[in-house]
Amino acid sequence: MNSKKDISKILKQCYFWDVDIKSGKAVSKKLIIERIFSMGTLDEVAFLLGYYGKKEVEKILLDLNYMDPKTLNFASKYFGRSKTEFRCYTRKQSMPQLWNS
């Protein structure tokens, strides 16, 4: 596993507008994985998978409360999982949208 210094070099501050990743303070790996999968490049996703490990990244993505539809589709296809296995998908389906009549 790489050191924390290595991951802060590759992460772009624009993905973490609300957190200073360069300060050396600990940033949640859940937040890092969520933002890189949502906004990062394929190279950054590959780095992330190597840094945290494919199983750990998959576990965190399966447990997220929200993922945009494109990211959900990508994660579903990449890990070979059904969308229904992701918490964000089942959570979205169980919440009625009353403003759509």
HUDAUR-V178384 format. One line per field, one symbol per residue. ss: DSSP state (~ for helix, > for strand, _ for the rest). psi: psi as a letter, one per 20 degrees, with the letter a starting at -180 (. if undefined). burial: b if it has 9 or more other C-alpha atoms within 8 Angstrom, else e. A space follows every 10 residues. Layout:
BEGIN
ss = ???
psi = ???
burial = ???
END
This chain:
BEGIN
ss = ___~~~~~~~ __~~~~____ ~~~_____~~ ~~~~~~~~~_ _~~~~~~~~~ ~~_~~~~~~~ ~~~_____~~ ~~~~~~~~~_ __~~~_~~~~ ~~~~______ _
psi = qrrhhghhhh pphhhlhjpn hiiiqppphg gggggghgir rhghgggghh ghqggggggg hhiqhppqhg ggggggggik qqhiiphhgh ghhioqnhio .
burial = eeeeeebbee bebebbeeeb beeeeeeeee ebbbbbbbeb eeebbeebbb bbbeeebbeb bbbbeebeee bbbebbeeee bebebbbbbb beeeeeeeee e
END
